[in-house]
Amino acid sequence: MGNNTVIKVEGLGKKYILNKSGASKSDTLYGNFLNGLRNLKTITRKKETEEFWALKDVSFEINQGDRVGIIGRNGAGKSTLLKILSRITPPTKGRIEYGGRMASLLEVGTGFHGDLSGRENIYLNGSILGMSKHEIDRKFDEIVAFSEIEKFIDTPVKRYSSGMYVRLAFAVAAHLEPEILIVDEVLAVGDAAFQKKCMGKMEDVSQNYGRTILFVSHQMAAVQNLCNKGIYLKNGQLVEQGLIENVIPTYLKSGAQPDSQSFYHRTDRTGSGKVKFESFKLLNENYQEIDNAQSGSDFFIEITINATEEITNYVASIGIDDDFGTRITHLSNDTSNQLPSVLSKGTSKVLFKIKRLPLSSGIYTFTLFSSSNNEILDWLQDAGKIDVESGDFYHTGKIAPEGQGKIYLDYSVSIL
């Protein structure tokens, strides 16, 4: 490993064995008992399994002071890679060399002991990083001030909200002087102001103190602003690495968003499953299916959903992002005060009508979210894409110039 190299990865691979003939589960003790009896008949039968490589033959080097953005769509292997680098999960093959102590912020709920107070967890984490009590004392006030939870520092962290937890966890990870700081999407839990504060802190410790940052995010604007290097993963394999201004365009041009308009069988979703998003269509103002939407024209996004039971106060939302993952707008039947009295069991359709589409040409992705009475039913990130073509938004016979922004405004100009 070179003098300036802090992480060297060679031929890294992670394999999981999927049991395709596993026992089904029941919601009742009696049901599970019956399943157990049925499985006794097949106890001597060879189990049907399948190999799944979450990472395959990944190699790269990271130098001291690099700020590395790890990008790729859901299921690309980003989180698996970070867990292996953080020594949470062992690799199946390959080797890793490190040069310095490491702090990781991967998931809300990991890294702290729930029964200990915030104060006690700060000292516990510092000890794990190999710091003396004197070193932790020197950083303690700075950590608490950054986290903005002074009133709760002596409260057990199991009583913290997810936002409070992330505030303290990031403050600890960033201030206890690790040579390598690994941060996953967990920062998305915090509010916008705190996210900006965290990004500034990561840039500061990297540029001014030579710390190395590994950062995973779906927001390309955040990755581009923070990182100078990039690693692009797809289906567990490394597609490209190098300067971030070269890696991001490769990712964006690669068709990183799913092409299929059906997502019923996707497993990378969150929620109870009482209602599931099944598929979507884009329709023009005459309710005809279209491949592309056009600026300035009315169009519909039709979402097919399936409910396993009757649902009250059903909320369906769409968040539309630009090609850098920045949220452009949010549509919801809750915000528009159009909640159904009851969503019937079975298949239904949710129709979002967008009048005079105010987006300039480009490819936009959307996330789907549904809830009922504060329960998340289905949450599907990167659910699909909307290809927008230039159109006569202003009805003047002229097309607005390209590259001058993402949004068209309904405006007028007067010269007095």
Beta strands, then each sheet from edge to edge (+ up, - down):
strand 1: 5-19
strand 2: 49-63
strand 3: 67-71
strand 4: 93-98
strand 5: 102-105
strand 6: 180-183
strand 7: 212-216
strand 8: 229-234
strand 9: 237-243
strand 10: 275-284
strand 11: 292-294
strand 12: 299-307
strand 13: 311-312
strand 14: 314-321
strand 15: 327-332
strand 16: 342-343
strand 17: 346-354
strand 18: 362-372
strand 19: 375-389
sheet 1: 2+ 1- 4+
sheet 2: 5+ 6+ 7+ 3+ 8+ 9-
sheet 3: 10+ 12- 17+
sheet 4: 11+ 19+ 18- 14+ 15-
sheet 5: 13+ 16-
end
